[in-house]
Each structure stands twice: as structure tokens, then as C-alpha cells.
Amino acid sequence: MRAPRASLLLLATGLGLAGGTACAPTQLLEGADLPALQALTGEIQPERVWSDLLTLTQKHASDQSIDCVPLVPATTRETWPELCHLSNSLSGEWVRSQLVSFDGLRVTDDVSLGENGMRTRNIIAELPGTTKPGEVILVGAHFDAFWQGADDNSSGVAAVLELARVLSRYKFERTIRFVGFDMEEYGISGSHRYVKEGKSEQVVTALVFDSIGYYSDEEGSQESIPGLPSPSKGDFLAIIANDDSSHEASQVYALNGSLELMHAVPLISSANGTSTMGFALTLSDHLPFWFNHQKAIFLTDTAPFRNPHYHQETDTPDKLDPVRLGQATRVAAAAIAYWAGGPTP
């Protein structure tokens, strides 16, 4: 997750978010097979998500650092390179190897060379839809990270891998596309190129993870703007959307409540989500989809607004909550399966 320029959160509470009107769960979740979705979420194993996270942090810790100098202002470049460890090579290779090992997925590399000469390699794995293969539900997280990057973003990548592992055993009406985005910490480069080059044209809804493993039950652990009706404890999963995606955020929130998975809070940024006030809600790979007027939901623990180890060498596994990380993955499993039209054995 990229560093913010302002400290703020815009929160919208309540179940019905779309159009500012309240909606009952039955209206939001028309056609949902809740027992099937409940059973599917039960197949998500938090222990496996945690194991993948540990492996990813080890990959980052042992990888070679990318040149960090272009990331920071000239005034701080003299000291920053000594403190930075940004990596993507070993983590990317391991993510690809895991996706290839899951039956039913078509794995490809999306390589791009930008004008600045920087190479990105997004890793894509598709589970083809049965009746609507041209309509895509995208599930993504960036696999580059500073230092071990336990929360940012080994947590999100581990969730994507577990979802690919479990969902690939089923069939869905729509295609599910799992994407490991490259170089998010370097200007959200991988996802920007993905969208700019037209590779998101079939995407109906995107769901992006970034930092979903840090939680605190202490009062005052969640930072926000004074005066807003924001929680004071960092004990919730944030469901972030813009106006175009607010109905989908309502559906994620309703599914979470119906299946009684975890404490979650919807946060809605007005218009396309890129206004000055909403800037803090645009700091990851969902942003290019918003810019392109496509629906995208961002799941996060809010990273710098809660986690004091954000972008620090201390962003290590021992700071995270394995149970709630697993629950956040289950929330996503229910939403993806519902949007994709399934599951069918």
C-alpha cells in the first residue's frame, strides 16, 4: 500500500449504501445461496493462509532490493537507500509456482516495459466461467513489498492464493481472474499498466486486497478525522468503495453480516473516489479501475491509519492476527463466489 499524503478516513455506516438509501439484505443479495456460500467460506483455512504469509515474508527477507532512490524526494535520497528494502522477484516467482499448482487455472505472465524503462510482470491465473466466460471477477493483490512486508502486502497475497486454491475446485458462471500485481509500491505501476493497456475490459467487478492482517482492540488504535463517526478501535476490516462501487460494497457488507464472519465497516469515497478528501482511500491497485470508471472494492485494515509498522522493517508476522486474516479471506470468498455465480461442484 502506497504512503498517504493526508491522514483521513471517510466512513459510511449502515447496510444500504448505494444511492444513499437503505436496502434489506434480501434485496442486496438477490439469488444468493447463503448455505452454499457458508460452506464455501468454511473451506478457507486460516492456518494455510498464515503458512503462505510466512513463506512470502521469508522470500522478501532473502530477496535482493530494488533501487529505491526514485521513490523518494531528492532531499532524503542520501539516507533512504540505506533504509529501504523493496523486493518483488522471489515473491513473484513463488506466487506463480503456487498458482500453476492449482488444477483448473490458466496461468500467464503480463509483462510490460514503461517509458521509464521499469519492467513490471503481473501474474494472472484464470478460472474460466461456464456460461458467461467473457465477464470477469478480478481478485488482486500486489506481491512487491518493503522488507518482509508481512501486512503490506504478504497478507493480501496469501489471501489471493488461498482463494485461488479453494475456488479453483468449483465452477462459476463468470470467469474469476486472480492477479498478482507487480510494483504497487512503485507508483501503482503494475495495475495502472494493466488497465491502461486494455486488459481490464472484461472486468465486471474487481476486488483488491492490501494489508488485511493488522488489528487492535485498544481504544484509540484507529486514526481518523475528528468529528466523523469513525470507530476508535482498529478491530475491523474496511470495505472501501467509490460511488460507482457502493452497491457492491453493500453486498460485501451484507454477506459478511449474514454469514457472521467478522467486524467490518464500509468506507465510501464520493464520486469516482479520487477527490482531495478521499485521497487516503485510493492508495492501492483498485485506483486504476476507479480512474477507468470500473467497479472495484478494496479490502484493507487501513494500514498507516492503524499499523505503526507500516513500511517499516518491523512489519513482521508476529504483529499480525492470523484468525482475523483468515476471516477477511472468508469474507472475500463469499463475495467473489456470489458475484461469479456459484459455486457449482
C-alpha positions in Angstrom: 0.0 0.0 0.0 1.4 3.4 -1.0 2.1 6.0 1.6 -0.7 8.6 2.1 -0.3 12.4 1.8 -3.1 13.1 4.3 -4.5 11.4 7.4 -8.2 10.8 6.9 -10.9 8.3 6.6 -14.3 8.8 5.1 -16.8 6.4 6.6 -20.3 5.5 5.6 -22.1 3.3 8.1 -25.3 1.3 7.7 -26.2 -1.6 5.4 -27.6 0.2 2.4 -25.0 2.5 0.7 -26.0 2.6 -2.9 -27.7 5.9 -3.8 -27.9 6.8 -0.1 -30.9 4.6 0.5 -31.2 1.7 2.9 -31.6 -1.8 1.5 -32.6 -5.0 3.2 -30.1 -7.9 2.9 -32.7 -9.9 0.8 -32.7 -7.1 -1.7 -29.0 -6.7 -1.8 -28.3 -10.4 -2.1 -31.0 -11.5 -4.6 -30.4 -15.1 -5.6 -27.7 -15.7 -3.1 -27.4 -19.3 -1.9 -26.3 -18.5 1.6 -25.9 -22.1 2.8 -23.6 -22.9 -0.1 -21.6 -19.7 0.5 -21.4 -20.6 4.2 -20.0 -24.0 3.3 -17.5 -22.4 0.8 -16.2 -20.0 3.4 -15.6 -22.9 5.7 -13.2 -24.4 3.2 -10.9 -21.4 3.6 -8.3 -22.5 6.1 -6.7 -19.7 8.2 -3.7 -21.9 9.0 -3.0 -22.3 5.3 -3.3 -18.5 4.7 -0.9 -18.0 7.6 1.6 -20.5 6.3 1.6 -18.8 2.9 2.2 -15.4 4.6 5.2 -16.8 6.4 6.7 -18.2 3.2 6.2 -14.8 1.4 7.8 -12.9 4.2 10.8 -15.2 4.0 11.0 -14.7 0.3 11.1 -10.9 0.8 13.6 -11.1 3.6 16.1 -13.1 1.4 15.5 -11.2 -1.9 17.7 -8.5 -3.5 16.4 -5.0 -3.0 15.2 -2.9 -5.9 16.7 0.6 -6.3 14.5 2.8 -4.0 16.1 6.1 -4.9 13.4 7.2 -7.4 10.7 6.6 -4.8 11.6 9.5 -2.5 12.2 13.2 -2.7 15.7 14.3 -3.6 16.1 15.9 -0.2 16.0 12.5 1.5 17.8 10.3 -1.1 21.1 10.4 0.7 19.9 8.3 3.6 16.8 6.5 2.3 18.6 3.8 0.1 20.3 2.5 3.3 17.0 2.1 4.9 14.9 0.6 2.1 14.4 -3.0 1.1 11.9 -3.3 -1.7 11.6 -6.6 -3.4 9.4 -8.5 -5.9 11.5 -11.2 -7.6 11.4 -14.2 -5.2 7.8 -13.5 -4.1 6.6 -13.2 -7.7 8.2 -16.5 -8.7 6.7 -18.3 -5.7 3.3 -16.8 -6.3 3.4 -18.0 -9.9 4.5 -21.5 -8.9 1.6 -21.8 -6.4 -1.0 -20.7 -9.0 0.4 -23.2 -11.5 0.0 -26.0 -9.0 -3.8 -25.4 -8.7 -5.8 -27.5 -11.2 -8.1 -25.7 -13.5 -6.3 -22.4 -13.7 -4.7 -20.9 -16.8 -1.5 -19.0 -15.7 0.1 -16.3 -17.8 2.6 -13.5 -17.3 1.6 -10.0 -18.2 5.0 -8.2 -18.9 5.2 -4.5 -19.6 8.1 -2.1 -20.0 7.2 1.5 -19.1 8.5 4.7 -20.6 11.0 5.0 -17.7 12.4 1.6 -18.6 11.0 -0.1 -15.5 9.7 -3.6 -16.1 6.6 -5.0 -14.4 5.3 -8.5 -14.5 1.8 -9.1 -13.4 0.9 -12.8 -12.8 -2.5 -13.8 -14.0 -4.4 -17.0 -13.3 -7.9 -17.6 -14.8 -10.7 -19.9 -13.8 -12.9 -19.9 -17.0 -16.6 -19.2 -16.5 -19.2 -21.8 -17.7 -22.0 -19.6 -19.2 -20.5 -16.1 -19.1 -16.8 -16.6 -19.6 -16.5 -13.1 -21.1 -17.5 -11.5 -17.8 -14.7 -11.4 -15.3 -14.5 -11.0 -11.5 -10.9 -9.9 -10.8 -9.2 -10.8 -7.5 -5.9 -9.0 -7.0 -3.0 -8.1 -4.6 0.5 -6.7 -5.1 3.4 -9.0 -4.4 6.1 -6.4 -4.1 6.9 -5.3 -0.5 9.2 -3.3 1.7 11.4 -5.5 3.9 9.3 -8.6 4.9 6.1 -6.8 4.2 4.0 -9.1 6.5 0.9 -6.9 6.4 1.8 -4.8 3.3 1.2 -7.0 1.4 2.1 -10.6 2.2 -1.3 -10.7 3.9 -3.2 -9.8 0.8 -1.2 -12.1 -1.5 -1.7 -15.0 0.9 -5.5 -14.4 0.7 -5.4 -14.4 -3.1 -3.5 -17.7 -3.1 -6.0 -19.4 -0.7 -8.9 -18.1 -2.7 -7.4 -19.5 -5.9 -6.7 -22.8 -4.1 -10.3 -23.2 -2.9 -12.3 -21.6 -5.7 -10.5 -23.5 -8.4 -12.2 -26.7 -7.2 -15.6 -25.3 -8.3 -17.3 -23.9 -11.4 -18.8 -20.5 -11.7 -20.9 -18.8 -14.4 -18.4 -15.9 -14.7 -14.6 -16.1 -15.1 -12.6 -15.5 -12.0 -9.2 -13.9 -12.7 -6.6 -14.0 -9.9 -3.9 -11.3 -10.4 -0.6 -10.7 -8.6 0.1 -7.1 -9.3 3.7 -6.0 -9.6 5.3 -2.8 -8.3 2.4 -1.3 -6.5 4.9 0.5 -4.2 6.5 2.0 -7.2 3.6 4.2 -8.4 0.9 1.5 -8.6 2.7 0.6 -11.8 1.5 -2.9 -12.5 -2.2 -2.3 -12.1 -2.0 1.1 -13.9 -0.4 -0.6 -16.9 -2.9 -3.5 -16.8 -5.8 -1.1 -17.1 -4.2 1.3 -19.5 -3.4 -1.4 -21.9 -7.0 -2.5 -22.0 -6.6 -5.8 -20.2 -9.4 -5.0 -17.8 -12.1 -4.5 -20.4 -14.0 -7.7 -19.4 -13.8 -7.0 -15.7 -17.3 -6.6 -14.1 -16.1 -6.1 -10.6 -12.6 -6.1 -9.1 -11.7 -7.0 -5.5 -8.3 -5.8 -4.3 -6.5 -6.7 -1.1 -3.8 -4.6 0.5 -2.9 -5.0 4.2 -5.6 -7.1 5.8 -3.7 -8.7 8.8 -3.3 -6.0 11.5 -6.0 -5.5 14.1 -6.1 -3.9 17.5 -8.8 -3.9 20.2 -7.3 -1.0 22.1 -9.2 2.3 22.3 -7.6 5.0 20.1 -5.8 2.5 17.8 -7.7 3.6 14.7 -6.8 7.0 13.3 -9.4 9.2 11.6 -10.6 12.8 11.1 -12.0 14.3 14.3 -15.8 14.7 14.1 -16.5 11.8 11.8 -18.5 8.8 13.1 -15.4 6.5 12.9 -14.6 3.6 15.1 -12.0 4.3 17.8 -10.6 0.7 17.7 -8.7 -0.8 14.8 -10.6 -4.1 15.1 -12.5 -4.0 11.8 -12.0 -4.9 8.1 -12.6 -1.9 5.9 -14.7 -2.3 2.8 -13.7 0.6 0.6 -15.6 1.8 -2.5 -16.4 4.8 -4.5 -19.9 5.8 -5.7 -19.8 3.5 -8.7 -18.9 0.6 -6.5 -21.1 1.4 -3.5 -23.7 -1.3 -4.3 -21.0 -4.0 -4.4 -19.7 -2.7 -1.0 -23.2 -3.1 0.4 -23.3 -6.6 -0.9 -19.9 -7.5 0.7 -21.2 -5.9 4.0 -24.5 -7.8 3.8 -22.8 -11.1 3.1 -20.4 -10.6 6.0 -23.3 -9.9 8.3 -25.5 -12.7 7.0 -22.7 -15.3 7.4 -21.5 -13.7 10.7 -17.8 -13.7 9.7 -16.2 -10.6 11.3 -16.4 -6.9 12.3 -16.4 -5.0 9.0 -17.1 -1.3 8.2 -17.9 0.2 4.8 -16.0 3.3 3.8 -17.3 5.2 0.7 -15.4 7.9 -1.1 -17.6 10.2 -3.1 -17.8 10.4 -6.9 -15.0 8.4 -8.5 -13.1 8.3 -5.2 -10.2 10.5 -6.3 -11.1 13.8 -4.7 -8.8 15.5 -2.3 -10.8 14.5 0.7 -10.9 10.9 -0.5 -7.3 10.6 -1.4 -6.5 8.3 1.6 -8.9 5.8 0.2 -7.1 5.5 -3.2 -3.7 4.1 -2.2 -3.6 0.8 -3.9 -4.4 -1.3 -7.0 -8.1 -0.5 -7.0 -7.3 3.1 -8.1 -6.7 2.4 -11.8 -10.1 0.7 -12.0 -11.8 3.7 -10.4 -10.0 6.0 -12.9 -11.3 3.9 -15.7 -14.9 4.0 -14.3 -14.9 0.4 -13.4 -16.2 -1.2 -10.2 -13.6 -2.1 -7.7 -13.8 -2.9 -4.0 -10.8 -2.5 -1.7 -10.4 -4.7 1.4 -7.9 -3.4 3.9 -7.1 -3.0 7.6 -6.4 0.7 6.7 -2.6 0.2 7.0 -1.0 3.5 8.0 -4.1 4.7 9.9 -3.7 1.8 12.3 -0.5 -0.2 11.9 2.6 1.6 13.4 4.9 -0.8 11.5 3.6 0.3 8.1 6.6 0.4 5.6 9.0 -0.3 8.4 11.5 -3.1 9.0 9.2 -4.2 11.9 6.3 -5.2 9.6 6.8 -8.8 10.6 4.4 -11.7 11.1 4.4 -11.5 14.9 2.5 -8.2 14.7 -0.5 -9.7 12.8 -3.7 -11.5 13.7 -3.9 -14.9 11.9 -7.5 -15.5 12.9 -8.9 -12.3 11.6 -6.7 -12.5 8.5 -8.4 -15.9 7.8 -11.8 -14.3 8.4 -11.1 -11.5 6.0 -10.3 -14.1 3.4 -13.6 -15.8 4.0 -15.4 -12.5 3.5 -13.8 -12.2 0.1 -14.6 -15.8 -0.8 -18.3 -15.3 -0.2 -18.4 -12.0 -2.3 -16.4 -13.5 -5.2 -18.5 -16.6 -5.4 -21.7 -14.6 -5.2 -20.6 -12.2 -8.0 -19.3 -15.0 -10.1 -22.5 -17.0 -10.0 -21.7 -20.1 -8.0 -20.3 -22.2 -6.6 -21.2 -25.4 -8.6 -19.2 -28.6 -7.9 
